[in-house]
Amino acid sequence: MPTFGVQGLDVSGHQPSVDWQQQWNMGSRFAYVKATEGNYYTNPSYGSQYQGSRNVGMIRGAYHFAIPNWSSGADQARYFVQNGGGWSADGYTMPPVLDFEFNPYEGRTINGFYFGNTCYNMSPAQLQSWVRDFGNTMQSLTGRLPVIYTNTSWWNQCLGNPAGFGDYPLWVAAYPSSPTNNAGPVPTASWSTYSIWQYSSTGPFAGDSNVWNGDYASLQRFARSGENIEAAFSQEYQASKSWIGNPWGPIACGLVNNGCYQIFQGGSIQWSPATGAHAIRDGAIRGTYQRSGSENGPLGYPVVGPEICGLKGGGCYQMFQGGAIIWTGTGIQISPSGPIRDRYAAMGFENGVLGYPTSGQVCGYAASGCVQTFQGGDIYWSPSSGAYAVAAGAIRSSFQRLGSENGKTGYPVSNEACGLKNGGCYQFFQGGSMIWSSATGAHFSPFGSIRYVWASQNFENGWLGYPYTDEYCNSSRECRQDFQGGSLIWTPTTGVSVYRR
């Protein structure tokens, strides 16, 4: 019996009569009960075992023994849930378990079905896909990914030690020949440690004997949230230990949305049920995150960690629930989730024409709008216009000269587009369009009678060509716009008159 953690047991139909009070008196505080196998078997003792363990005060849960070449992962997940494999956040129900291990029927044909070799005659890719099918279905049905119970050597042999399963808590089976607190290796591509260790099949407890890798409080949290927080912190620490240094205190919980954190010499690790555990390195990004309110602010918890570098010009960023913090050698800004960031993403982030942000997102503009400034222009958003960029250049200069969103143009309703006659460009705004050519510069064509006549003459492709002035009016309410090929003049009494040069 290991000398750490919380003791527990798991049972199946092979233990039809368990003295649960005796198991409790021996120190067991949790139990897993086999509910199903394949989609053809249910444990006849499941109900009495599941309730009996609970009656003496144990935290208990159910497990499913997989036969992956019998039917799909989704099919067996549904069968499991229909026959006892559910989960609820009541604090005493352990997350459901997928028992995925050596084929107990290797080489046998039963009732005309050949069970295959130890890997069920399936390839590593097929087995990996099967697990994901089971896990995704369980998550959709219960709200939790299952714990994976396996043996390291079998998992590595039959599944190829794949990455990408770290979100599934690990229950590892390893039976040492002499007393030890060392469970041996785990499948390292997905896990750095385990949540539960099955250390014996021959006692001291009925069925199989297990130990929870943590204290009782963390076991209770695991029952509520489906994650071993200590294991999650340990896994993130292993990935970050080259820079994060030693811990400066224990894991502390009670943060917003049931989160936890731990401080280290070189930064911190933060965890929430929705995001998992992610490290934040000391430096400009962590400082900006703290000034924004940390997990209590608009960014919420980190969703990757630590920061990722190697961007254009040596930049770095870190993603959070509410957006990203982006750093360059010249500054650091928050790029909050929302329509402005979506537009920034569509334009290639820092690799596009906008480059890096040079300000945060600022709201309170006309018509409840918001703006963020970048090296290569601005992105404007309002509820009525959506989010569009005004790139640095002649069109942006004319837009600003006319009062930006407060002027006659209003907000942009498209990005700048080029490829017009003689290399011209245009951009639509709420009040009309801005048109540029190298010969005439950028000028605004507002919606109205003059623009209607210009359109009737095929815009810049007609005899009028490009505008070389904005539309301008006088005190007599006469309005005029001059073009390469002539002028259009409007009065209230005559409408639009056309003048050729």
C-alpha positions in Angstrom: 0.0 0.0 0.0 1.6 3.4 -1.0 2.1 5.8 1.9 0.7 8.8 0.1 -2.7 9.9 -1.3 -6.2 8.6 -0.6 -6.9 4.9 -0.8 -9.7 3.4 -2.9 -10.8 0.2 -4.7 -12.5 -0.9 -7.9 -14.9 -3.9 -8.2 -16.8 -5.8 -10.9 -19.1 -8.7 -11.1 -16.3 -10.9 -9.8 -16.9 -9.4 -6.4 -20.7 -9.8 -5.9 -20.6 -9.5 -2.2 -18.5 -6.7 -0.8 -18.4 -5.7 2.9 -18.3 -2.0 2.3 -18.1 -1.0 5.9 -15.1 -3.2 6.2 -13.5 -1.6 3.2 -14.2 1.8 4.7 -12.7 0.8 8.1 -9.5 -0.4 6.2 -9.1 3.2 4.8 -10.8 3.1 1.4 -12.5 6.4 0.6 -13.5 6.0 -3.0 -14.7 3.2 -5.3 -15.1 2.5 -9.0 -17.7 -0.1 -10.1 -17.8 -1.8 -13.4 -21.1 -1.0 -15.1 -20.7 -2.3 -18.7 -18.6 -4.1 -21.3 -18.9 -3.6 -25.0 -22.6 -3.1 -25.7 -23.6 -6.6 -24.7 -22.9 -6.9 -20.9 -24.0 -5.2 -17.7 -22.7 -6.0 -14.3 -25.5 -7.8 -12.4 -24.0 -6.5 -9.1 -23.6 -2.9 -10.3 -26.6 -1.4 -8.4 -25.8 -2.9 -5.0 -22.1 -2.1 -5.4 -22.6 1.4 -6.5 -25.1 2.2 -3.7 -23.3 0.1 -1.1 -20.1 2.1 -1.5 -22.0 5.3 -1.2 -24.0 4.2 1.8 -20.8 4.0 3.9 -19.7 7.5 2.7 -17.4 6.7 -0.2 -17.1 8.8 -3.3 -17.9 6.4 -6.1 -18.1 6.2 -9.9 -18.7 3.8 -12.8 -16.4 2.3 -15.4 -16.8 0.8 -18.9 -14.6 -2.0 -20.2 -14.0 -1.2 -23.9 -14.1 -3.8 -26.7 -13.2 -1.4 -29.5 -13.6 -3.9 -32.4 -17.1 -4.8 -31.3 -18.8 -1.5 -32.0 -18.0 2.2 -32.3 -16.9 4.4 -29.4 -20.1 6.4 -29.6 -22.2 3.3 -29.5 -20.4 2.0 -26.4 -20.5 5.4 -24.7 -24.3 5.5 -25.1 -24.6 2.0 -23.8 -22.5 2.9 -20.8 -24.6 6.0 -19.9 -27.8 4.1 -20.4 -26.6 1.5 -17.9 -25.1 3.5 -15.0 -22.3 5.5 -16.6 -23.7 9.0 -15.9 -22.1 11.8 -13.9 -23.4 14.7 -11.8 -21.5 17.5 -10.0 -22.9 16.4 -6.6 -19.5 16.1 -5.0 -19.6 12.3 -4.5 -19.9 11.0 -8.0 -16.5 10.3 -9.7 -16.2 11.0 -13.4 -17.0 8.0 -15.7 -14.1 5.8 -16.7 -13.0 4.2 -20.0 -11.2 1.0 -19.2 -8.9 0.6 -22.3 -6.4 -2.2 -22.0 -5.2 -5.6 -23.0 -7.7 -7.7 -24.9 -8.9 -10.3 -22.4 -10.3 -12.5 -25.3 -7.1 -12.3 -27.4 -7.1 -15.0 -30.1 -10.6 -16.3 -29.2 -13.7 -16.7 -31.2 -16.9 -16.4 -29.1 -20.3 -16.9 -30.6 -18.8 -16.5 -34.1 -17.0 -13.2 -33.3 -13.2 -13.2 -33.5 -11.8 -10.8 -30.9 -8.4 -10.4 -32.5 -4.9 -9.8 -31.0 -4.0 -7.9 -27.9 -4.7 -4.6 -29.9 -8.0 -5.9 -31.1 -6.6 -6.2 -34.6 -6.8 -2.4 -34.9 -4.1 0.1 -35.9 -2.9 2.8 -33.5 -4.8 5.4 -35.6 -8.0 3.4 -35.4 -7.7 3.0 -31.6 -6.9 6.7 -31.1 -10.0 7.6 -33.2 -12.1 5.1 -31.2 -11.1 6.7 -27.9 -11.9 10.2 -29.1 -15.3 8.9 -30.4 -16.1 7.5 -27.0 -14.7 10.6 -25.1 -16.6 13.1 -27.3 -19.8 11.2 -26.9 -19.4 10.9 -23.1 -18.7 14.7 -22.9 -21.8 15.5 -24.9 -23.9 13.1 -22.7 -22.5 13.9 -19.3 -20.6 17.1 -19.6 -17.3 15.4 -18.7 -14.5 13.7 -20.6 -13.9 10.2 -19.1 -10.9 9.1 -17.1 -8.7 6.8 -19.2 -7.7 3.6 -17.3 -4.8 1.8 -19.1 -1.5 0.1 -18.7 1.5 2.2 -20.0 3.1 -0.6 -22.0 -0.1 -1.6 -23.7 -1.1 2.0 -24.5 2.3 2.7 -26.0 2.3 -0.6 -27.9 -1.2 -0.5 -29.3 -1.8 3.3 -29.6 1.7 4.5 -30.2 2.0 6.8 -27.2 0.0 9.6 -29.0 -0.2 13.2 -27.8 -3.4 15.0 -27.4 -5.1 13.0 -24.6 -3.9 15.1 -21.7 -7.4 16.5 -21.2 -8.5 13.0 -20.1 -7.4 12.2 -16.5 -5.2 9.2 -16.3 -5.7 6.1 -14.2 -2.6 3.9 -14.6 -2.3 0.2 -13.8 1.1 -0.9 -12.5 1.8 -3.7 -10.0 5.2 -3.4 -8.4 6.8 -6.6 -6.9 7.7 -4.9 -3.7 6.4 -1.9 -1.6 7.1 1.4 -3.3 5.6 4.8 -3.9 6.7 4.8 -7.5 4.1 3.9 -10.1 6.6 3.7 -12.9 6.3 5.4 -16.2 3.2 6.9 -17.7 2.4 7.5 -21.4 4.6 10.6 -21.6 3.3 12.1 -24.9 -0.1 13.0 -23.2 0.6 12.9 -19.5 3.4 13.8 -17.1 1.7 12.1 -14.1 -1.5 10.2 -13.1 -4.6 10.9 -11.2 -5.2 7.3 -9.9 -2.7 4.4 -9.6 -4.0 0.9 -9.5 -1.2 -0.7 -7.6 -2.5 -4.2 -6.8 -5.0 -6.8 -8.0 -4.5 -9.0 -4.9 -5.3 -6.8 -1.9 -5.4 -5.3 0.5 -8.8 -4.1 -0.6 -11.6 -6.2 -2.3 -11.2 -6.3 -6.1 -8.3 -4.0 -7.1 -6.5 -1.6 -4.9 -5.9 2.0 -5.9 -4.5 5.3 -4.6 -5.6 8.8 -5.5 -2.7 11.1 -6.3 -3.6 13.9 -4.0 -5.3 14.8 -0.8 -9.0 14.2 0.1 -9.9 17.8 -0.7 -8.5 17.4 -4.2 -10.4 14.1 -4.6 -13.6 16.0 -3.8 -12.7 18.6 -6.3 -12.1 15.9 -8.9 -15.6 14.5 -8.2 -17.1 18.0 -8.7 -15.0 19.1 -11.7 -13.7 15.9 -13.3 -10.1 17.1 -13.1 -7.3 16.3 -10.8 -6.1 19.9 -10.2 -2.8 18.8 -8.6 -2.1 16.6 -11.6 -3.0 19.4 -14.0 -0.6 21.8 -12.2 2.1 19.1 -12.1 1.7 18.5 -15.9 2.0 22.3 -16.7 4.9 22.6 -14.3 6.8 19.8 -16.0 6.3 21.6 -19.4 7.5 24.9 -17.9 10.1 23.9 -15.3 13.0 25.1 -17.4 12.0 28.7 -16.7 9.4 28.9 -14.0 11.6 27.9 -11.1 10.5 26.7 -7.7 7.0 27.2 -6.2 6.6 30.1 -3.8 3.5 28.7 -2.2 0.9 25.9 -2.4 -2.0 25.7 -4.9 -4.7 28.2 -3.8 -8.2 28.0 -5.0 -11.4 30.1 -4.6 -10.8 32.4 -7.6 -13.6 33.5 -9.9 -15.3 30.6 -11.7 -13.8 28.1 -9.3 -10.3 28.8 -10.4 -6.9 28.1 -8.7 -3.4 29.4 -9.0 0.2 28.8 -7.8 3.0 31.3 -7.7 6.5 30.4 -8.8 9.9 32.1 -9.0 9.5 32.9 -12.7 5.7 33.4 -13.0 2.5 31.6 -12.1 0.2 28.8 -13.2 -3.5 29.5 -13.3 -6.3 26.9 -13.6 -10.1 26.9 -14.1 -12.5 24.0 -15.0 -13.1 25.6 -18.4 -9.5 26.2 -19.4 -7.2 23.8 -17.5 -3.8 24.8 -16.2 -1.6 27.3 -18.1 1.6 29.1 -17.1 2.2 32.8 -17.4 5.8 33.9 -17.5 7.0 37.0 -15.5 7.4 39.9 -17.8 5.5 42.4 -19.9 2.6 40.1 -20.8 2.0 39.0 -17.2 2.3 42.6 -16.1 -0.3 43.7 -18.6 -2.6 40.8 -17.6 -2.4 41.8 -14.0 -3.1 45.4 -14.8 -6.2 44.3 -16.7 -7.6 42.6 -13.6 -6.1 39.1 -14.2 -8.8 36.4 -14.2 -11.3 38.9 -12.9 -10.8 41.2 -15.9 -12.0 41.0 -19.4 -9.3 38.5 -20.4 -10.3 35.8 -18.0 -8.0 32.8 -17.6 -5.1 31.8 -20.0 -6.0 29.2 -22.6 -2.4 28.6 -23.7 0.8 29.1 -21.8 3.3 30.4 -21.6 3.5 33.1 -24.3 4.4 32.0 -27.9 7.2 33.9 -29.5 8.8 34.0 -33.0 6.2 36.2 -34.6 7.1 38.8 -37.2 9.8 41.2 -35.9 10.4 39.1 -32.8 6.9 39.5 -31.4 5.2 37.3 -28.7 1.6 36.7 -27.7 -0.5 34.7 -25.2 -4.1 33.7 -25.6 -6.7 34.2 -22.9 -10.4 33.4 -22.7 -11.2 37.0 -23.7 -8.5 37.7 -26.3 -4.8 38.0 -26.7 -1.9 40.1 -25.2 0.5 40.9 -28.0 4.1 42.2 -27.4 6.7 43.6 -29.6 9.9 45.4 -28.8 8.1 48.7 -29.1 5.1 48.0 -27.0 2.4 45.7 -25.7 -1.4 45.8 -26.3 -4.5 43.7 -25.6 -6.4 42.4 -28.6 -9.8 41.6 -27.0 -12.1 38.9 -28.5 -14.9 40.3 -30.6 -15.5 41.8 -34.1 -12.4 44.0 -34.2 -10.2 41.0 -33.4 -12.1 38.9 -35.9 -11.4 41.5 -38.6 -7.7 41.7 -37.6 -7.5 37.9 -37.9 -9.1 37.9 -41.3 -6.5 40.4 -42.4 -3.6 38.2 -41.3 -2.9 39.5 -37.8 0.6 41.1 -37.6 1.6 39.6 -40.9 -1.1 41.6 -42.8 -1.1 45.2 -43.8 -2.2 46.3 -40.3 0.9 45.0 -38.5 0.8 45.1 -34.7 -1.7 47.0 -32.6 -0.4 50.3 -31.2 -3.4 51.0 -28.9 -6.0 49.1 -27.0 -9.5 48.9 -28.1 -11.3 52.1 -27.3 -15.1 52.5 -27.2 -17.5 55.3 -26.7 -17.3 56.6 -30.2 -20.3 57.9 -32.2 -23.2 55.4 -32.5 -21.7 53.2 -29.7 -18.6 52.5 -31.9 -15.2 51.2 -31.0 -11.7 51.7 -32.6 -8.3 50.0 -32.3 -5.2 51.5 -33.9 -2.5 49.5 -35.6 0.8 50.2 -37.2 -0.8 50.1 -40.6 -4.2 51.7 -40.0 -7.3 51.4 -37.8 -10.2 49.0 -37.4 -13.6 50.7 -36.7 -16.7 48.9 -35.4 -20.2 50.0 -34.7 -23.4 47.9 -34.3 -24.8 49.2 -37.5 -21.7 49.0 -39.7 -19.7 46.0 -38.4 -15.9 45.9 -38.2 -13.7 47.1 -41.1 -10.2 48.4 -41.4 -9.2 51.8 -42.8 -5.6 51.2 -43.9 -2.9 53.8 -43.7 -2.7 55.8 -46.9 -4.6 58.4 -49.0 -8.1 57.1 -48.3 -7.5 57.1 -44.6 -6.1 60.6 -44.7 -9.2 61.8 -46.6 -11.4 60.0 -44.1 -9.8 61.7 -41.2 -9.9 65.1 -43.0 -13.6 64.7 -43.3 -14.1 64.0 -39.6 -13.7 60.3 -39.6 -16.8 58.5 -38.2 -18.3 61.8 -37.0 -18.2 63.3 -40.5 -20.2 62.8 -43.6 -18.6 59.4 -44.4 -19.7 57.7 -41.2 -18.1 54.3 -40.4 -16.5 52.1 -43.0 -18.7 49.2 -44.3 -16.0 47.5 -46.4 -12.2 47.2 -46.5 -10.2 49.1 -49.1 -10.3 47.3 -52.5 -8.1 48.1 -55.5 -7.8 46.9 -59.1 -9.9 49.7 -60.6 -9.1 51.5 -63.8 -5.5 52.8 -63.9 -4.7 51.1 -60.6 -7.4 52.9 -58.6 -8.8 51.9 -55.2 -12.1 52.5 -53.3 -13.7 51.9 -49.9 -17.3 52.0 -49.0 -18.6 54.0 -46.0 -22.0 54.5 -44.5 -22.4 57.7 -46.3 -20.9 56.8 -49.7 -17.5 55.8 -51.1 -13.9 57.1 -51.1 -12.2 56.8 -54.5 -8.5 57.1 -55.1 -6.3 57.2 -58.2 -2.7 58.2 -58.5 -3.7 61.1 -60.8 -6.5 62.5 -58.6 -5.9 61.5 -55.0 -8.6 60.3 -52.7 -12.0 62.0 -52.7 -15.4 61.2 -51.2 -18.5 60.4 -53.3 -21.5 60.7 -51.0 -24.8 58.9 -51.7 -27.1 61.3 -53.5 -28.0 62.8 -56.9 -24.5 63.6 -58.0 -23.2 60.1 -57.3 -26.3 58.7 -59.0 -25.5 60.5 -62.3 -21.8 59.6 -62.0 -22.9 55.9 -61.6 -25.1 56.3 -64.7 -22.0 57.2 -66.6 -20.2 54.0 -65.4 -18.2 55.6 -62.6 -14.5 56.0 -63.2 -14.8 53.9 -66.4 -17.0 56.5 -68.1 -16.1 59.8 -69.6 -16.2 61.6 -66.2 -13.3 59.4 -64.9 -12.2 59.9 -61.3 -13.3 62.7 -59.0 -10.6 65.2 -58.2 -12.5 67.1 -55.5 -15.0 66.1 -52.8 -18.6 67.1 -53.3 -18.9 70.7 -52.0 -21.8 73.0 -51.5 -22.3 76.8 -51.1 -24.7 78.9 -49.2 -27.2 78.8 -52.1 -27.5 75.1 -51.5 -25.8 74.4 -54.8 -23.6 71.4 -54.7 -20.8 70.4 -57.1 -18.2 67.7 -57.7 -15.4 68.0 -60.2 -14.1 65.0 -62.2 -11.3 64.4 -64.7 -13.7 64.8 -67.6 -16.1 67.5 -66.3 -18.3 68.6 -63.4 -21.7 67.6 -62.0 -23.6 70.5 -60.4 -26.8 70.0 -58.4 -29.4 72.7 -57.4 -32.8 72.1 -55.7 -34.6 73.5 -58.8 -32.7 72.0 -61.7 -31.3 68.8 -60.2 -28.0 67.6 -61.7 -26.5 69.4 -64.6 -23.6 67.8 -66.5 -20.6 69.9 -67.8 -17.9 68.5 -70.0 -14.4 69.9 -70.0 
